Amino acid sequence: MPIRIRSLAELEIGENILDFGKGLRRQVRIYLPEEKTKTSRAYEAPLPKHIYPLLDAWLGEDENNPPEA
């Protein structure tokens, strides 16, 4: 199912971008509730693993460069 650009722009970490597990068991999923889709059906799909480093860098959580405390 295609996702509208507006829906992509409104994605929020923890609400629409769900991050589960760590290491090799890590899984990131995109979730849109029915009120955010044109078909009025909830949408959920995995984010490809090759995108994880980009997501981590965007969030400032690079495994090779952890944020300073």
C-alpha positions, 0 to 999 in steps of 0.5 A: 500500500502506498503511503502519502507524503503527508503521512511520511512527513508526520511520522513520529518516533515511538508512535509510528516508528516502532523500534523493538529488540537489539542487535540481530533481533532488532526490528523497526516497523512503520505503523499508521492507524486507520485514521491516517490512511486513505483506505481507513485501514491500519498499515504496518510494515517492517523498515528494511534493515539497511535503513537502520544506520540512517535512522540511528544517525538521524536520532544521534544513536550511532553504535560506533559513536554513542552520544556523550553523557 
